[in-house]
Amino acid sequence: MQRRALLASALATPALATPTLAQGTERVRVAVFDVTSALPFYVARERGMFARQGIEITTIPLQTHPLIVQALVANEADACSNLVTLEAANINQRRANSVIYFALNGQNEAFRMEQFVVRPSSTARTLADLRGARIASAPGPANMAAARGVLASVGLGPNDYTLMEQPMGVHIGGVQSGQFDAAYTLEPVGTVGQRAGAFRLLEAGVISTHLLGRKDAKAFAAGAGFSGRYLAEKPAVAARFAAAWAEALAAIRTDPTTLSYLTSHLNTPADLAASVPLLAYTMVKDMTPQDRQDLQRFIDIAVQQGVLRGAIDASTFIRPL
């Protein structure tokens, strides 16, 4: 009931704020989780890439991934900008074709997203040194599971630390105040906290290094997609949306001014925006065989850890558009 109430509240304002559609324009309701991986969405929206495809956007900010899944399944959102892939795998394993990705975000030490940070005064130098630590975690079961899996890989069991799910907005203050000794956090919070002197980076790209077993492996931990229902009902609109997304990815790769949206929409100080690490934004149609193997391994590890209820073929929930 609480999740339903939160979702209803989050959906109310965007719906009221949306103007009447121009003739021939299609509205797409997009659930957005505001971290660095949402950058392509804001580039496409603010630079008119969606509008040129005849698409008007209703933005639905939802700051936990289970709520995004719920919105897609309940037909309260049509698309998602950066949903965690383990959440999609979980719902698709139980209800096939619930969420289908057309773009994925690869992350590792070079394409940084997830990371463990500590206070600058901490004596911890490796992940194994987090024994006994109070750790804030990025929200959602998938993030919590990834943090636990990485810590387990260095010999720390669930009784060796305290892991507490926390909204992204409190990570810096929580560590700075001493409420937490460390955080499993995401970009741009990681970079902002480090530049503010609140964090010291312990290790980034931990999913690839410790779970996938290669520093250069891409952990495709989130991506953009549609509900299976919407994709079946409006495939042409979905293809136009994906075309706008691909245009945004090309702009991010070639135009440094796109990073300004990290400041205007993702609370990144302007002087830091250019230094925030970006992800390996990848359209599904451009994924290599190694990319697909990395995605499947990421899913398989989640099954082994009990994060997913059963095995699932990753190719069943990605589709080139």
QUISUL-V472309 format. One record per pair of residues at least 24 apart in sequence whose C-alpha atoms are under 6 Angstrom apart, sorted by sequence separation. I is the first residue (numbers start at 1). J is the second residue. If there is no record, write none. Layout:
i=I j=J
i=I j=J
This chain:
i=128 j=154
i=139 j=165
i=135 j=162
i=136 j=163
i=137 j=164
i=139 j=166
i=27 j=55
i=32 j=60
i=132 j=160
i=133 j=161
i=134 j=162
i=135 j=163
i=136 j=164
i=137 j=165
i=138 j=166
i=139 j=167
i=25 j=54
i=26 j=55
i=27 j=56
i=28 j=57
i=29 j=58
i=30 j=59
i=31 j=60
i=32 j=61
i=33 j=62
i=131 j=160
i=132 j=161
i=136 j=165
i=137 j=166
i=25 j=55
i=26 j=56
i=27 j=57
i=30 j=60
i=31 j=61
i=32 j=62
i=33 j=63
i=131 j=161
i=136 j=166
i=285 j=320
i=284 j=320
i=38 j=81
i=38 j=82
i=135 j=180
i=134 j=180
i=135 j=181
i=137 j=183
i=30 j=77
i=134 j=181
i=135 j=182
i=136 j=183
i=137 j=184
i=138 j=185
i=29 j=77
i=133 j=181
i=135 j=183
i=29 j=78
i=30 j=79
i=31 j=80
i=32 j=81
i=30 j=80
i=86 j=142
i=150 j=210
i=118 j=182
i=117 j=182
i=117 j=183
i=116 j=183
i=116 j=184
i=115 j=184
i=115 j=185
i=114 j=185
i=114 j=186
i=113 j=186
i=113 j=187
i=65 j=140
i=220 j=295
i=64 j=140
i=120 j=199
i=119 j=199
i=120 j=200
i=118 j=199
i=119 j=200
i=117 j=199
i=118 j=200
i=239 j=321
i=117 j=200
i=117 j=201
i=117 j=202
i=116 j=202
i=116 j=203
i=115 j=203
i=115 j=204
i=109 j=204
i=109 j=205
i=108 j=205
i=108 j=208
i=108 j=218
i=107 j=218
i=106 j=218
i=107 j=219
i=106 j=219
i=106 j=220
i=105 j=220
i=105 j=222
i=105 j=223
i=104 j=223
i=103 j=223
i=103 j=224
i=101 j=224
i=102 j=225
i=101 j=225
i=100 j=225
i=100 j=226
i=99 j=226
i=99 j=227
i=100 j=228
i=98 j=227
i=99 j=228
i=98 j=228
i=97 j=228
i=85 j=221
i=84 j=221
i=85 j=222
i=84 j=222
i=83 j=222
i=82 j=222
i=83 j=223
i=82 j=223
i=82 j=224
i=81 j=224
i=80 j=224
i=80 j=225
i=79 j=225
i=79 j=226
i=78 j=226
i=78 j=227
i=36 j=187
i=36 j=188
i=78 j=230
i=72 j=227
i=112 j=277
i=111 j=278
i=111 j=279
i=111 j=280
i=107 j=279
i=106 j=279
i=106 j=280
i=105 j=280
i=105 j=281
i=105 j=282
i=104 j=282
i=103 j=282
i=103 j=283
i=103 j=284
i=102 j=284
i=53 j=240
i=50 j=244
i=49 j=244
i=44 j=248
i=43 j=248
i=40 j=248
i=102 j=318
i=100 j=317
i=101 j=318
i=102 j=319
i=90 j=308
i=100 j=318
i=102 j=320
i=102 j=321
